[in-house]
Amino acid sequence: MKDATIPPVRVSAEFRAELDKALEEGETVAALVEKAVSSELLRRRAQGEFVRRGLAAIARTQQAGDGIPAEVVLAKLEARLAAASRKPARKSAAPLARKE
């Protein structure tokens, strides 16, 4: 498969100057752009997979009918929060003795 190019992008002179300052030693703008695009594609792929798994989990829960209503979950979390706020704050470990 032949290599392809990414279309050029117009940027302001200020942005380009900032970009040039951010380049690592020996790095080109093209290399940075390729790395950025590659990272974004990986992020989007992971995000898409996350959403797909979440939707599948919702569908399985609805089909099985064994989900916990949001009101129940929230009530339990609020009870835990209330209980935690009634407890005194934990003390950190004793400070180490100073050597003189």
N, C-alpha and C positions, 0 to 999 in steps of 0.2 A: 504494500500500500504506500502510495506517495505521501510525502508530508504536505500539509496544508498550512495556510497562514490564517491568523486571526486578523480581522479588519482593524485598521488603525483607528485610534480614538483621539479626538481633539480635546485638549485640556488647556487650561489657562497657563500663562507663563509662570505665574506664582506656583501653581500646582506642580509644573514640570521642575521648577527649581527645587521645590521641597522633595520631590521624588529623587532627583539627582543626589541630594544630600543624604537621603535615606539608603542609598545603595551601599551594599557591603563591598569591601575591597575586591576588585576584579569582577563584580557582578554587573551585568548589563540590564538596561530597562527591559529588553525582550525577555531575559531570563526571569526577572522579577514578575513580569506580567504572566508568563507561562506558569510560574509557581503559584501566583495568586488565583489564576483561573482554575488550575488543577485542584487547589485547596477548596475553592468554592464548589466545584463539582463534587468532590468527596463529601463536603458538608451537606449539600443538597441530596445526595444519594442516601446518606445516613438519615437525614431528616425524613425523606420519603419512606424509608424502611421503618423508621420509628412510628410514623403515622399509620402505615400499613399494618404493623403488628398491633397497634392500639385499636384500630378499627376491627381487626380480627378478634381481639380479646373481648371487645364489646359485643360483637356478634355471638361469640361462644357463650358469654355470660347470659345474654338475652335468650338464647336458645335453651340453655340449661335451666334458666329461671332461678339461679342460685345467687344472684347479685345481692349486695347490701345496699339498701336505699341511702341516698346521699344524706338525708336528714339524720339517719342513725349514725353514720360515720362522723358527721359534723358534731352531733351531740356528744359522742365519745371523745372527740378531740377537744371540745370546749371543756368537758369535765376534767380531762388530763391537764389542760392549761390552767384551769382554776385551782386544781390540787397543787400543781407545781408553783403557782404564784403564792400559795399559802405557806409553803415551806421556806425556812430561812435560806438565804444564799449560802452556797457551799464555800467553805474557806479553802483557800489555796494551800498548798503544802508549805510547811514552815520554811522560812528563808534559811539559806545555808549560812553557817557561821563564817564570819570573815576572818581570814588569817592575817595577822599583823606582823 
